[in-house]
């Protein structure tokens, strides 16, 4: 009851847990490797040190592009927030990557027409727990605010776009998320979701890659022919029988690890923005925004904005992590912007071409 459960299984990256389920030096040595566990569906609860009851409840969903992240990240320690807000604070783990979002129709059929949006079902299950149990922690189940940042905000909005979450939360705060598909947006902006057809192609690619990797099929046509001979229950059993670490390694090698809510018309509407506009989602108060310098997380996207832009970083993620982790903020600075950024972005305050202005374009596109 006093320690964090494992992070959900994921490929370690800059914002992952490393080998020890916390922010430590092993993040720099485990990048690109599976970390965490499939035994991860737990939540964490903090409340003020008082006897007060019927406190407001804040449920927070972490970010990480829906492929990484963990509630044991020290950034998400809820103690100070519970004290400052005089509220019960809950943080939630949910399945990540293709374990959280996979569009394989045979698996959905085997599940009785359920959706491949497993991560959203995890968050829904946590909210149902809050409704049934939070009063025991002094929280008011009729005053629940769902909040999330980045992928957490995307997931929150996907849940808002459907009436299936009615009654599970009553207010929402999203930071740096969206549920637009490309058809909702003007040019040169970034849709949050891809159509279900894209995730369907990804799911088929994952299934074929696994069959090739374990020797069941010799090539893609043979894999497709084999799939056609299998029942939905057999395909579902095959996928669920795979060791999670092995599965993620195959998926990463095939460059199929991207994940986000699937607008499948079951858990998530085919066009969530249109569903919200038509009043088909949840009519709850929403505070929406984007973190001010969101684009600085995504300097690698700069060349996609203009041929004049070079990749932002001149060091790899492991080196960049080491620079940050080993930095002593109390000591005289040993690093400068030039140690991490391409010279074309310096000084960072230069109008138009400086790093601040260039990444500001990414922030605007994401917003």
N, C-alpha and C positions, 0 to 999 in steps of 0.2 A: 504493500500500500504506500510505501514511501520512496519507491524508486521507479524510474521510467521503464515501461515495456520496450521491447526492441523496436527499432525503426522497421517500416515495411521494406521488404526485399526490393533492391534497386541497384542500378549501376552507379557507383560512387562518382561524384563530381564535386565541384567547388562548394556546393551548398548541401552536400550529403553528410552523413554521420561519421564517416571513417570506420575504423574497426571496432570502436569502443562505445558506439551509440552516443557520442557527444562531440563537441568541438575540440579537437586535439590534433596533434601533429600527424596522426595516421591518415587524416584526410588527404594529405599530400602524397602518401605512399600507396593509397588504395584506389586512386582515380582510374576509372575504366574497368574496375573489378566489382563483382557482386558483393554487396554488404546488406546487413539487415536480415530479416527473417519473414517467412510467410505467417508465422504466429505473431501477429502485430496489431490486431484490431482491438485496441484499447483506447481509453480516453483518460484525461487527467483533470482533476477538479481542485480549485483553490477557492477559499472563502475567507472573508475577514474574521479576525479573532474576536468574535463577539457572539452574543446569543440571539442577535437579530434574525428574524425570519422574513419570508416573502421578499427576499432581495431580488433585484433584477438579475437576469442570467445572460452572460455573453458567451456564445460558442464560437470559437475561432478555428478556421481551416487554413492550414499552412500552405505556402506556395512551393515552387520548385518545378515549374513547367509540366506538372503532373507526371514527372519521371523521377523526381527526387524530393528530399525534404523529410523532416521528422519532428515530432513534438518535443523531443528532448533537446532540441537546439536551445542553447541558453537565451537566445533572443525571445523565445516563447515562454519563458518562465512567467507564470501568471500571478505570482505573489504580489508584486508591486501594483499590478493593474487591479487586482481584487481589492487591495487596500485603498488605492486612490479613487476607484469608482464606487466603492462600497457595494460590490456586486460579486456574484458567484461566477467564476471564470472557468470555462471548459475548453480544453484543446483536444483535437481529434486526429487519430491516425486513420489513413484510408489507403487502400491498395494503389500501387503506382505502376506506371508504364503499361505494358500490355497485360499485366495482371489486374490492372484497374479498368482498362478500356480495351476491349478486343471485340471486333465485329466478325464473328464466325457464326453464320446462321444455324449451322448444325448444333452448336452449343446452346444457342437460344432455344431451339426446338426441343432439345433434350431436357432443358430446364422448364419446359412448359410455357414457351413463348415469353420468357423473361428476357431482359435486355443484357447486352454486353457492357453496360455502363456500371460495372461492379463498384467502382470508387464512389459513385453517387449513391448507390444502394448502401454502402458502408456509412456514409455521412447521414443518410436517412435513418439507418439503424441507431446511430449515436443520438440523433435528435429524438427518436422514439424512447431511448433510454432516459434522456433528459426529461421528457414528458412524464414518464412513469416514476422516476426516482429522485429528481433534483430537489423536491420538497424536503427529503431527508437530509439534505445538505443546507437547508435554509433558503433555497431558491424558489422563485415564483414561476411555476410552469406556464403561467398565462402571460409572462413577460420575458420572452426569450428573443434575443437579438442574435442573428447569425451573421458572422463577419468572416472575411477572408481576404487574402492578398495574393495577387498574381494568379497562379493556378487555383488557389483557394477561392479567389473572387470569380473566376470563370465557372467553377463548380457551383458556387452559390447562385449565380445568375441562371445557370442551366436548371437548377432546382426551382428557382422562382418562375421559370417559364412554363411550368407544368402545375396543374392543380393537385397532383398526387401528394405534394408536401403540405397541403392545407392543414393548418392547426399545429404544425410542428415548430414553426417560428413566427414571430409577429412583427419584426422589424429586421432591417438588413443594412450592413455597411460593407461596401466592396471597394477594394483598393487595387487598381491596375488590372482590371479584368474586363471581359466582354463576352457576348455570345453571338456576335454578328457572323453571318456567312458572307462570302464575297459579294453576293447580289444585294446586300443591304448597304454597301459602302461605296463612296467615291473612289476614284483612282488614287494610287500611291498611298493607300492606307492598308492596314494589316488586319485581315479577318481573324477572329479568335478561333472559329470553328471551321472545319472542312466538311463538305457534304458527306453523308453516310457512304456514298460510293467510294470515296477515298479510303475510309477505314475498312471497307469491305475488301478492297484491293490489298490493303496492308494485311488483313487477316488471312487472305488466301496466300499471300507471300510468306507469312510466318509459318503457316501449316506446311507449305511446300518445302521451305527451308529446313524445318525440323525433320521431315521425311528424308531429305537428302543427307542431313547431318548424321542421322542414325543408321543410314544404309538401307532403309526400307525402299527407297526409290533411287534410281541411278541418275535421273535428270528431271527437269521440270515437267516435260510431257508425261513421263512415267509417274511422277507424283500426282499430277492431275488425274491420270487414269485410275490410280489407286484410290484417291479420294472419292471418285465417283462410285466405287464399289462398296463404300462404307456407309453404315447407317448413322444418323445424327448421334445416337447414343455411343456408337463406337468412336466417332470423331471426338466427342466430348471426353470420353474416357481416355483416349490417347493423349489429348492435351493436358488433362488433369493428372495423368500419370507421369508427366515429365518432371524431373527435379527442377525446382525453380531456378537454381544457379545456372544449370545447363541451358535451360530455356532462354534466360536473359542473355547468355553469351552468344547463342545462335542468333537471337534477334538483333543484338548489337552488331555482330559481324555482317549481318544482312542489311544493316542501316534501316531497320524497321522499328526503332524503339520509340518514336514519337507517339504522344498520347494526348487526348483531350476528349471531352464529352462527345458522344456519338449522337447526332440528331437523327435517331432511328424511328421517331414517331411513337415510341413506347414510353421510355422514361424521359426523353428529351424530344420536344417537337421538331419536325423537319426544318422549320424556320423559327427559331425561338423568339427573335425580335418581333416578327409578325404576330406570333402567338401572344406575346405580351401586349402589343399594340391593340390586338383584338379583344383584350380582356380575358384571355383564356388561362393566364398564369395567376400568380398570387398577387393580390392587391394589398401590399403591405408597404409602409414607408421605407424608402431606400435612400441612403446617402451614398453617392457614387463619386469616384475620383480616381486620379492616377498619381502615384508618387512623383514628386517634382522632378527628379533626375532619373526617372526610370530608364531612359535610353543608355545611361552609362553602364548598365548591366550588359548591354548588347552591342558593345563596340565592334564585335565581329561582323555585325550586319551592315556596317557603314558602306562597304563596296556595293551593296545591293541598292543603295539610294542614288549613287552617282558613280560613274566611271572615274571621276576625279578623286574619289575617296579611296584610300588604302585601308587594309585591315587595321583596326585601332591598336591592338596589342602587339608588342614585339617579343613577348615571352609567352611560353605555354602556361596552361592553367596551374600545373603543379608548381612551376617556378613562381608564378604570381601569388599563389597561396602561401608559399614559403616566405616570400617577401613580407606579406601582411602578417602572418602568424609570428614571425620572428622580430617584427618591428617593436621597438620599445618607445611608446609615445612620450615617456618622461625624459628620454635621452635626446641629445642634439640629433636632428634629422640626418640619416645616412642615405636616404633615397630621394630622388626627385622625379617629376613627371616624365622626364626623358628616359628614365630607367625602365619604364613600362609602356610608354606610348610612342608610336611612330612620330618622327620629327616633323612630319607635315602638319601635325595637329598642335604644334607648339608655337608660341605660348598658348596655353589652354584658353585664355581669355580673348584671343584674336577674333574679331567679328567674322562671321561666315565660315571660315576654315578652321578656327580653333576647336579644340575638343569639346568645349562646353556648347558651342553653337552647333557643331555637327551632330553630336549625340542628342541635342535638343530636337533635331528633325526626327530622330527615332522616337523620342518621347511623344511628339505630336502625332506621328503616324500610328503608334500604338493606341494613343488616347482616342 
